[in-house]
Structure formats: C-alpha cells, structure tokens
C-alpha cells in the first residue's frame, strides 16, 4: 500500500496523540525550524495488540521499518540533523486499535 501525502489519513504534529487502526498511513509533521530532531513514536494504552509493525519514508531521508513494542515504549525513526521534510508511516498491524504519541 502506498503511504504518501495523497494517502495519509492524518497529519500529526509533535506531542500529539493519534488514535486509529493498526493499518493506517499517517504523516508526521517535522518542525522545520529545529536544527536537530529525534523523531519518535510512543505506544499508548488503547492499542489492542503489540507489536505493531510499520514502515516509514520521506522525500529527503532514508526509509526504514520498525515496530511499536509496548505501551510507553518509544521507537526512534530518525535522530540527528533535521531532514527538513515530513515522514510518512504505514502501519501493518491489521485493523485492531492503535494509539501512539509522536515526538520530534
């Protein structure tokens, strides 16, 4: 499934909690004014089943994969110099409930 600006269900700002399904495509808005970032997802209570696997991509940085392992456990997608563009995350955990908080 393609996960990009045209297919994302929501654009999520830093420190925002997203509630949806474990197969959603979401856009993480990266604050362009920050010199460095630590783009992280933190699983929250309300997620039905862990782990929740995902893949991520952007137009200006390397793509990758990962998974949310448990409530309150953070997973870092990128740490260091701000890439200067948003990230797209495609979750592949099925149609169960998903809840996470995004930090950059």
Buried (B, 14 or more C-beta within 10 A) or exposed (E): EEBEEEEBEEEBEBEBEBEBBBBBBBBBBBEEEEEEBEBBBBBBEEBBEBBBBBBBBBEEBEEEEBBBEEBEEBBEBBEEEBBEEBBBBBBBBEEEBBBBBBBB
